[in-house]
Amino acid sequence: MPYPQGPFPAKPMPEGPGFAHLYDRVALPLAGVTLLAVEDSRFASEALRLLCQRSGARMRRAETLAAARRHLAVYRPDVVLVDLGLPDGNGADLIRELTRGQGLGSLVLAISGDPDGWSQAVRAGAAGFLEKPLQSLAAFQKMILTHLQGQSGLVPRADDKPIQPDPQALQDDLLHAADLIAQGDENPRRYVVDFVSGIARSSNDTALACAAASARTSTEGMIELGALLGQRISHCADPFAIGSVAGAKAGVAIGAHKTG
């Protein structure tokens, strides 16, 4: 007797209230998972929020190492996603704290706009590394499902439309970067440049990335970076953002550098 030949129709999932959770797990494979994002960029955080929302995960955010440590003193998330470049230090230090000894028991992953950051993250103890820009829902889900205990049998959703974060979050980051430059020596050059580089990668802004690279090694480059940020801010459709204190400070600082 010959075997029947495919293709065969997909087997329907069982119906009824007792099987509702199966639909939830297929549509939202990270349903019930809690995630703490240690990330200073609003634009990157907005992308993470959308990824979590479309996956069923619940997300909290900490902008600094200090804020993350306060969260983790009372909060035990399933996943901790740590940006390597933070205002008050290197995210790798927090990764070491969370993965050494008994640790927290959470899955610890790293994120960075620098593709070379993966080696530093893995050496610090991170189970995986996500590179900005964060656009792929499938890649995000696969990274967590692969490493999170008890979730390895689930598969990412087939729907993998690119994530489109709110442009206002990008504008907020640009204003923050301009404010950092206006403050001058109060902020280390490396952090400012790394922050802007991350914005540039997340928004696929090649000109901004090149300006950040130039600012890494020269004062003139930093002045040009401030001017370019001013241009990006001036093109914003939000009049409140254009007239913000941060934008005004950046303009004053840039003008002072040029006339000095």
C-alpha positions, 0 to 999 in steps of 0.5 A: 500500500503506497504512502499518501503524498503531501503536502498535508493541511495544517493540523488545527489547534484544539478549541475550547476554553481549556485550550486558550493558553495554547493560542496565547503562547503561539501568538505571544511566545513570551507571555508572562515573561518579565524583563528589566531593560537597563537602557539610557536611550529612549529610542532604543527603549521604545523599540524594546517596549514594542518588541515586548508588547508584541511578544507578550512580555512585561518590561520595566526600564532603568536608565542607569546602573544605580537605578538598575541596582535599586530595581533589582534589590526588590524585583526579580525579572526573568530577563535583564537586558543591559546596555554596555554604555550607561551614564554612570559606568559600564554595563559589563560591571552589572553583568558580572555582578548578576552572573558571578557566584549565586547570581540573581537567577535571571537570564542576563543579556547585553545590548549595544550599538557597537557590534564589537561589544559582544566579546566584552559582554560574553566575557562578563558573563552575558548569555547573549548579545543583541546589536542595535538597531532593534528591529527584528521581532523574531531575533529578539524572541529567539534570543530569549527563548533559546536561553530562558529556562523552560521556554526552549520548546517555543518558537518565535512568531512568523510575523517579523515586520520591522519595529518602528519606534515613536519618532518623538523618542528619537527626538528626545534622545537628540535633545538629550545629546545636545544638552550633554554637549552643552554641559561640556566637561561635566560629561565624559567625551566617551559617554557622549560619543557612545550615546550619539553613536547608539542613536545613529545606529538605532535610527540608521543615520550615517551622517550622525554616526560619522560625526560621532566618530570624528568627535571621539578624537577632536574638539572640532569634531565635537563642535561639528557634532553639536551643530549636526544635532542642532540641525536634526532638532530644528527639523523636528515637527514638534514646536515644544521640542524645538523650543526646549531648554536643551535645544537652546543650550546646544545652540548657545554652546555651539555659537560660543565655540565658533566665536571663541 
